């Protein structure tokens, strides 16, 4: 039996989880009462152009039922298949579950090679970007992958690398959450041409303790958001929170009477 771990409760980054059919029947009441409730949640939507994850609706609606409105749906890329058909499947998988894609952030999961060259994979993802933007999602997808995979299977640089948000896998297979230092080291070594400020998400574990979050599975993914509060607001397209009002301004008026200075404070 694999060793699993609870999340690191002392980390400052926002915490999230991602699931698929391998975490069926997640009890969201349990997740909502966990010691560390996720602030964002992801679920697999589809694979290539012909498969929809049967548990997508359960997960996306489950997150919302416990107040997790920041949700993502990830589509698994088949690099040799048609770009438009794959984006269409990603959209239809969400609408099939009576969920508005405009309320969900799309993710393109790049982990499979299928004999494709780095040029083919890079260009296929690039071709999908405007198709996502013009779809019911109405935005560019986040790209999920890992630095080592980019190094082996994508071009070293492409114009669009700085246009998208990246979600990098950076974990150690021990179950414990990996530190950000592992991500930073892997980024510097394997894909220095991807701007670090664009890597807002990273997966820190893949053997999290699922029962803590209502899942039967003992292979449970933990994720972190490494951006600022401003990045969070911008990414999720949340309304900006105005700064708190400052102190009431005052005017100091000096009155001279019989050679003595009298200070009178007047609020304005």
C-alpha positions in Angstrom: 0.0 0.0 0.0 1.4 3.4 -1.0 2.3 5.8 1.8 0.1 8.9 1.7 0.4 12.2 3.4 -1.7 15.1 4.7 -1.0 18.5 3.2 1.5 20.9 4.7 -0.8 23.0 6.9 1.9 25.6 7.5 2.5 26.6 3.9 1.5 30.1 2.9 0.4 29.4 -0.7 -3.2 28.9 -1.6 -4.1 25.1 -1.6 -6.1 23.2 -4.2 -6.8 19.7 -5.5 -7.5 18.0 -8.8 -9.5 14.8 -9.5 -10.8 12.6 -12.3 -12.7 9.3 -12.6 -10.0 7.8 -10.3 -11.6 9.7 -7.4 -15.3 8.6 -7.9 -18.0 9.5 -5.4 -16.0 12.1 -3.5 -17.9 13.2 -0.5 -17.8 17.0 -0.7 -19.2 17.5 2.8 -16.0 15.9 4.1 -13.9 18.1 1.8 -15.8 21.2 3.0 -15.0 20.3 6.7 -11.4 19.4 6.2 -8.7 21.2 8.3 -7.4 22.8 5.1 -10.3 23.4 2.7 -9.1 23.8 -0.9 -9.4 27.3 -2.4 -9.5 26.0 -5.9 -10.4 22.6 -7.5 -9.8 21.0 -10.9 -11.3 18.0 -12.6 -10.5 16.1 -15.8 -13.0 17.0 -18.5 -11.9 14.9 -21.5 -9.3 13.1 -23.5 -8.6 13.9 -27.2 -11.8 14.3 -29.2 -13.9 11.3 -28.2 -13.8 10.8 -24.4 -15.5 12.7 -21.6 -14.7 11.9 -18.0 -17.9 10.5 -16.4 -17.1 12.2 -13.1 -16.5 15.7 -14.4 -19.9 17.0 -13.4 -19.8 15.4 -10.0 -16.5 17.1 -9.2 -17.2 20.6 -10.6 -20.6 20.7 -9.0 -19.2 19.3 -5.8 -16.6 22.0 -5.5 -19.3 24.7 -6.0 -21.5 23.0 -3.4 -18.9 23.8 -0.7 -18.1 27.3 -1.9 -15.2 26.5 -4.2 -16.1 28.7 -7.1 -12.5 28.9 -8.5 -12.6 25.8 -10.7 -10.6 24.4 -13.6 -11.3 21.6 -16.1 -8.4 19.9 -17.9 -8.4 18.2 -21.3 -5.7 15.6 -22.1 -3.9 16.4 -25.3 -3.4 13.9 -28.0 -0.7 15.7 -30.1 -1.4 13.9 -33.4 -5.2 14.6 -33.4 -7.1 17.6 -34.8 -6.9 20.7 -32.6 -10.4 22.0 -33.2 -12.0 18.6 -32.5 -10.1 18.4 -29.2 -11.1 21.8 -28.1 -14.7 21.1 -29.1 -14.6 18.0 -26.9 -13.3 20.0 -24.0 -16.2 22.4 -24.3 -18.9 19.8 -24.9 -17.8 17.8 -21.9 -18.6 20.8 -19.6 -21.8 21.8 -21.3 -23.0 18.2 -21.3 -23.0 18.5 -17.5 -25.1 21.7 -17.6 -22.2 23.9 -16.6 -21.4 27.2 -18.2 -17.8 27.0 -19.6 -17.4 30.7 -19.0 -17.5 29.9 -15.3 -14.6 27.4 -15.6 -11.0 27.8 -16.5 -9.8 25.5 -19.2 -6.5 23.5 -18.9 -4.6 21.7 -21.6 -2.8 18.7 -20.1 0.3 18.1 -22.1 1.8 14.8 -20.9 1.5 12.3 -23.8 3.8 12.1 -26.8 2.4 9.4 -29.1 5.5 9.6 -31.3 5.1 13.3 -32.1 8.1 15.5 -32.5 8.7 18.6 -30.3 7.8 20.8 -33.2 4.5 19.0 -33.7 3.6 19.1 -30.0 4.5 22.8 -29.7 2.6 23.8 -32.8 -0.4 21.7 -31.8 -0.8 23.5 -28.5 -0.2 26.8 -30.2 -3.0 26.0 -32.7 -5.4 25.3 -29.8 -4.9 28.6 -28.1 -7.1 30.8 -30.3 -9.7 28.1 -30.5 -10.1 28.1 -26.8 -10.3 31.8 -26.7 -13.1 31.9 -29.3 -14.9 29.0 -27.6 -17.5 29.2 -24.9 -14.6 29.3 -22.4 -13.7 32.7 -23.7 -10.1 32.6 -22.6 -6.7 31.0 -23.1 -6.1 27.6 -21.4 -3.7 27.0 -18.6 -1.0 24.6 -19.8 -0.4 21.7 -17.4 2.9 19.7 -17.8 6.2 19.3 -16.1 9.5 21.0 -16.7 11.3 17.7 -17.7 8.5 16.9 -20.2 8.8 20.3 -21.8 12.6 19.8 -22.1 12.2 16.5 -23.9 9.1 17.0 -25.9 8.6 20.7 -26.8 10.7 23.3 -28.5 13.1 25.2 -26.3 11.3 28.4 -27.0 8.2 29.7 -28.7 6.6 33.1 -28.9 3.5 32.0 -27.1 5.2 30.7 -23.9 4.9 34.1 -22.3 1.2 34.5 -23.3 -0.2 31.6 -21.2 -0.3 30.6 -17.6 1.5 27.4 -16.7 0.7 24.7 -14.2 3.8 22.7 -13.5 4.1 19.3 -11.8 6.9 19.3 -9.3 6.6 16.5 -6.8 8.9 13.8 -5.5 6.7 10.6 -5.5 7.0 10.4 -1.7 3.5 11.7 -0.9 4.8 14.7 1.0 4.3 18.1 -0.6 7.4 19.2 -2.5 8.8 22.6 -1.7 8.8 25.5 -4.2 12.6 25.1 -4.4 12.1 21.9 -6.4 9.9 23.7 -9.0 12.4 26.6 -9.3 15.4 24.3 -9.8 13.5 22.3 -12.4 12.4 25.4 -14.2 15.9 26.8 -14.3 17.4 23.5 -15.6 14.8 22.3 -18.1 12.8 25.3 -19.4 14.4 28.7 -18.6 12.5 30.3 -21.5 9.2 30.0 -19.7 8.7 33.1 -17.5 8.5 32.1 -13.9 5.9 34.8 -13.3 3.6 32.8 -15.7 3.9 29.7 -13.6 1.1 30.4 -11.2 0.1 26.8 -10.3 2.2 23.8 -9.4 1.4 20.3 -8.3 3.2 19.5 -5.1 2.1 15.9 -4.4 0.4 12.9 -6.1 -0.1 10.7 -3.1 -2.1 12.9 -0.9 -4.4 11.4 1.7 -7.7 11.2 -0.2 -9.9 10.2 2.7 -9.2 13.6 4.3 -11.1 15.1 1.4 -13.9 12.6 1.0 -12.1 10.5 -1.6 -11.6 6.8 -1.4 -8.5 7.0 -3.5 -5.2 7.0 -1.8 -3.6 8.7 -4.8 -4.8 12.3 -4.4 -3.2 15.3 -6.0 -2.3 18.4 -4.0 -1.7 21.7 -5.8 -0.6 25.2 -4.9 -1.1 28.7 -6.3 2.2 30.6 -6.1 1.1 34.0 -7.2 0.2 37.1 -5.2 -3.3 38.2 -4.1 -3.3 40.5 -7.1 -2.4 37.6 -9.4 -5.2 35.6 -7.9 -7.8 38.3 -8.5 -6.7 38.8 -12.0 -6.5 35.2 -12.9 -10.0 34.3 -11.7 -11.4 37.6 -13.0 -12.7 38.5 -9.6 -13.9 42.0 -8.8 -11.1 44.2 -7.3 -11.5 44.9 -3.6 -11.2 48.7 -2.9 -8.6 49.6 -0.2 -10.0 50.4 3.2 -10.8 54.1 3.8 -8.0 56.1 5.4 -8.3 58.3 8.5 -10.5 61.4 8.2 -8.2 64.2 7.0 -7.8 67.2 9.4 -6.7 70.8 9.0 -4.6 72.4 11.7 -5.3 76.1 12.1 -3.1 78.3 14.2 -4.7 81.4 15.8 -2.6 84.0 17.5 -4.3 85.8 20.5 -2.5 88.3 22.7 0.9 86.9 21.8 -0.1 83.3 22.4 -0.5 80.7 19.7 -3.7 78.7 20.0 -3.9 75.5 17.9 -7.4 74.6 16.6 -7.9 71.2 14.9 -10.7 71.3 12.3 -12.0 68.1 10.6 -12.7 68.5 6.9 
